[in-house]
């Protein structure tokens, strides 16, 4: 809903150049301003389309309106008081606006450059460490238009922290790289890529649409990724077409290909205890699985295939005592035509942010998950989330976000949806925010705003027009066709027949009062003329709507203790007739007007609830049901079809957010609909993200029900829940992503959640069975109001290291014994600390006789802020030296996510952007990380995008897991230089849905792997032996 600001008591605008009869009453600049759209599963690109309405806070806003209109209000024909924008009460500010917050992937939501940059000279054989860049250089000139913004890092949503407008985006693969001694010493899994949810790693075999991205802060999913990140340099130019995964990465790091945007979730509600698995081998039905266990044959020889893979939900069961599903859900848009109703939104967990389409054929009485196809006819992108929807006779359209750009879906019937090519959504990319879309007699019209800076400090009104939903024309600023003087915001739009009615809010100059105007169009929204809606003295505010029965507007009236909405109706937006009053008890204001099959419906804000008022002619109105406004509940959209009124939004649950879906019939009786029980719509959290082994013991980590989870096994088949010693509780969704073992015991790290600004999650154990928190040490305390994230861990002869991000900078911690910790530092000023336009992020580490080596990326100010692969080396884990690696010829951007060591040989892998999109990126070092040269992972026999999702060292060499399209692929090598690719196959590792292996570790005579298989019907863990 889009409530307006509270009107001021005095009329201060300058009428010299305005037709006073066309304006509404002036509002004081101090009045509440329109809330920014919610962002997405955290860290995604495009702006959030939803304009949330905190039901609970609305009442308070209305109270401040003056009792009477100022005398000179009569000069303002459009009414004095605009609607009050309902915003969360101060005490519950976090709750009303929570956005699904994508978890830890790094700069997930960053945008990939629009076009590949000139090829770089081929990387020579081992290259010596690059000279350390000089101290901070002066800010580099801003890169040309190509550079797209990215959500907050881990957001591969963008290097910058996601904002929910933008929602609002994918997690990087979990760097499980550990050094595996020549003896069968267990390899530690590499931490999952951050930003969007670190959990959300890309599912092997899946297209680059990353799984991790959805940084999942409160529904910031659909947020727009700011241009130059607050954390650091400007985002790289160009957007990656492959959908990155959602995770919430470090605030400034931008990694477009990894993930995107999501809602930013606020850590509130019940404190969550860190849970540790359930006894393995129990024959319990798996609710929703998130992990896959894979046992690969020892060495890099042949792959026996996926015939030995099986679903393993019973091996890693969810905690039966969990009070929530461990995921954040929201519905941000709804539309109806006849008896067809379509609702759209998203779902986020610590590792993913995915889109949701629900459809009803009976006016909202029953719903089912709509069928959605990707642009290639396959599975929909894991980090592509619809935010607004519209439809009617002739077709339907939905507009949403993806890492680095927008997304468009079309449908003929609302039940089957087809994702359009990237080109259709690029017009809605970074710097654009869509707030409404409607069906017109000429096609479709969307309204919103455009920002050249991409941070919306310079936003201008924008409209997008399309005849078929596939090709859109964007009109911004003066091109829109309405008078632009000062700040102008397009608020509402509705259509009836061949006439479109639009409402706008105008602020002539900073410090001056604002007013509202109405406009009409008869050519599909390409040209506009004033729509003079009556504004008698004493009226204020303006709300417009309409549909099949005509157009409708409401002016607010407040006289003494009496308050009501005065209705006006019209067939052409030129001639208006006075209608009846909307005046239920407790009336505060009308929040939305919608057309019904035979009339109109008004969504009315009252003290403790929202009321639906219906009318067949606009003259007489009757109550048709209420929706209680519980604390933190947000109403984001409404539609009427088949005699029912459908309300959507988000609702706080037991520590997470749930989708709000309320259906009221014409008599006001609620129709029972539970969105969590709609088959295939929403899923429960059950993920196994990383694994490591030492001797006869294996430890797997992940999450269930939104809580961190740890399991142990002595044979790789039966898993038992680890125990926790102490009283730790966490208020937000968490997930462990990396585990390692050393001489002092076991160490696990992951995403500690905590809203838009994530916190670290670090636990230790002497034996792998009993665990205690280590992140209570002051060295892990978050400071300066920025994200502090932990993604990977490694053990070496001198101790342990944890790697991650501190805002736009890289962060590394060292402990000699898992009891005392200290923060590592760079040998030079900007080794770990970000410089202007030069973020750093660290995703994984490996230890050995050489000391430690960490892998990640940086933004290179000398290359316009483009992403570059980087490694850090340290002899003691305390002092680190940065080495920027040269990109191979033909690649424009790239970074590393995993590293593993065997003796003095190291292999580092990640993703890069070439002329054909996302490709794998690999390097090998034969001297303990001093020099590096390119190593190529051969592409399997597939034209799909190939990505790396896990790396480990094995007794016979190295093993790498990845995805080709949506299926799992693996590579093996004896020396890290020459690789053999295999496609395991099998129902659990290939076929319908998306599969990935996110953790690898040598265990006894096999290599043990964990990951996930995801399809529209849900997620399942898998165990694979051969």
Secondary structure, DSSP 8 states (H G I E B T S, - for coil): --------SS--S-GGGS-GGGBB--B-TTS--------BTTS-SS------EEHHHHHHHHHTS-SS--GGGGG-TTBS---------GGGHHHHT---EE-SBSSEE----SS---------SSB-------S---------TTB----STT-EE-SS---BTTB-------EE--B--TTT-----EE---BB-TT----TTS-SS-SBB-EESBTTBS----SS-TTSS---BS--SS---BB---SS---TTT-----B----SS-EE------TT-----SS---EEEEEESSSS----STTEEE-TTTT---TT-SS-S-EEEEEEEEEETTEEEEEEEEE-SS-EEEEEEEESSTTSS-EE-EEE-TTSSS--TT-EEEEEEEETTEEEEEEEETTEEEEEEESSSSEEEE--HHHHHTTSTTEEEEEEEEETTEEEEEEEE-SSSSSTT-EEEEEEESSSSS-EEEEGGGG-S---SEEEEEEEEEETTEEEEEEEEESSTTS-EEEEEEEESSSSSS-EE------TTEEEEEEEEETTEEEEEEEEEETTEEEEEEEEESSSSS-EEEEEE--TT--EEEEEEEETTEEEEEEE-SSEEEEEEESSSSS-EEEEEEE--TT-EEEEEEEETTEEEEEEEEE-SSSEEEEEEEE-TTS-EE---GGGSTTT----EEEEEEEEETTEEEEEEEETTEEEEEEESSSSS-EE-EE-S--EESS--EEEEEEEETTEEEEEEE---TTS--EEEEEESSSSEEEE-TTSGGG---TTS-EEEEEEEEETTEEEEEEEETTEEEEEEESSSS--EE-EESSTTTTS-BTTB-EEEEEEEEETTEEEEEEEEEEGGGTTEEEEEEEEESSSSEEEEEE----TTEEEEEEEEEEEETTEEEEEEEEEETTEEEEEEEEESSTTSSBEE------S-SS-EEEEEEEEETTEEEEEEEETTEEEEEEESSSSS-EEE---STTTSSSSEEEEEEEEEETTEEEEEEEEEETTEEE-EEE--
